[in-house]
Every structure is written in C-alpha cells, then in structure tokens.
Amino acid sequence: MSDRQKPHNGRDLDGQHKVKRVDVDDLRTDPNGEDFIRDDVRLGGAVEDTGAHAGEHAERIADLVNTNRENISRVTGRDQDSGRK
C-alpha cells in the first residue's frame, strides 16, 4: 500500500510543482547566466521568473502567440477556433 502522505509528481507539500525561482533578468546580465538558465531548464524543466519585469515578458509571449494564430488563420484560410474553412 502506498503512503498517502507523500507528495507526488515532483510537487511540494502545497501542491505546487518544484521549480527554481530566480530573477531571469539578473541572471542574463551574468556572463554565465544564459548557461545557468539553459541547464536549469534542461534538468528541471522550468525556471520561474520572479523579477520586476516578469509579467512584461508574459504579455510579449501572449502577443506573439496571438499573432502566430492570426498568421496561421490567414495563410491556411481556416478559423483556428472552429477548425473549419
């Protein structure tokens, strides 16, 4: 029988996934910072940005995703929401 008190799937006791929390902008200014981020993502799967401008990066990514969807719809002639022509 399994121990019901153990967290699973790499989650901590709060139910959140364990990821490294760093200020990505500070790490990028470090000469070896890009390598640290790359290694953390490769080994752990993610890095949480806790910096002051973390939300701005997320907004930029959301804009890129929406632009990409619009471009795909325009090129394929399909509506991405319904999947129909």
C-alpha positions in Angstrom: 0.0 0.0 0.0 1.3 3.4 -0.8 1.9 6.1 1.7 -0.9 8.7 1.3 1.1 11.5 3.0 3.7 11.6 0.3 3.5 14.3 -2.4 3.7 13.1 -5.9 4.8 14.1 -9.4 7.5 16.4 -8.1 5.1 18.5 -6.1 5.8 20.1 -2.8 3.5 19.9 0.2 1.5 22.9 -1.0 0.7 21.1 -4.2 2.8 23.3 -6.4 5.5 21.9 -8.7 9.0 22.5 -7.6 10.8 24.9 -9.9 13.7 27.1 -9.4 12.7 30.7 -8.7 15.1 33.4 -9.9 15.2 36.8 -11.4 15.9 35.9 -15.0 17.0 39.5 -16.0 19.7 39.4 -13.3 20.9 36.0 -14.5 21.1 37.2 -18.1 23.4 40.0 -17.1 25.8 37.5 -15.6 28.4 36.3 -18.1 27.4 32.6 -17.4 23.8 33.3 -16.7 22.4 32.0 -20.0 24.2 28.7 -19.4 22.7 28.5 -15.9 19.2 29.1 -17.2 19.7 26.6 -20.0 21.0 23.9 -17.6 18.2 24.5 -15.1 15.5 24.2 -17.8 17.2 21.1 -19.3 17.5 19.4 -15.9 14.4 20.7 -14.1 12.1 21.6 -16.9 11.3 25.1 -15.9 12.6 28.3 -14.2 10.1 30.7 -12.6 10.9 34.4 -13.2 10.4 36.4 -10.0 11.8 39.7 -11.4 10.1 43.0 -11.6 9.5 42.7 -15.3 8.3 39.0 -15.3 4.8 40.0 -16.3 6.0 42.0 -19.2 7.7 39.0 -20.7 4.5 37.0 -20.4 2.5 39.7 -22.1 5.0 39.7 -25.0 4.7 35.9 -25.3 0.9 36.2 -25.3 1.1 38.8 -28.1 3.4 36.5 -30.2 1.0 33.6 -29.7 -2.0 35.6 -30.9 -0.1 37.0 -33.9 1.0 33.5 -34.8 -2.6 32.3 -34.7 -3.7 35.1 -36.9 -1.0 34.4 -39.4 -1.8 30.7 -39.5 -5.5 31.5 -40.0 -4.7 33.9 -42.8 -2.4 31.5 -44.6 -4.5 28.4 -44.2 -7.8 30.1 -44.6 -9.1 28.3 -41.6 -10.7 29.6 -38.4 -8.5 28.4 -35.6 -11.3 28.4 -33.0 -13.6 26.0 -35.0 -11.1 24.3 -37.3 -13.3 24.9 -40.3 -12.7 26.7 -43.6 
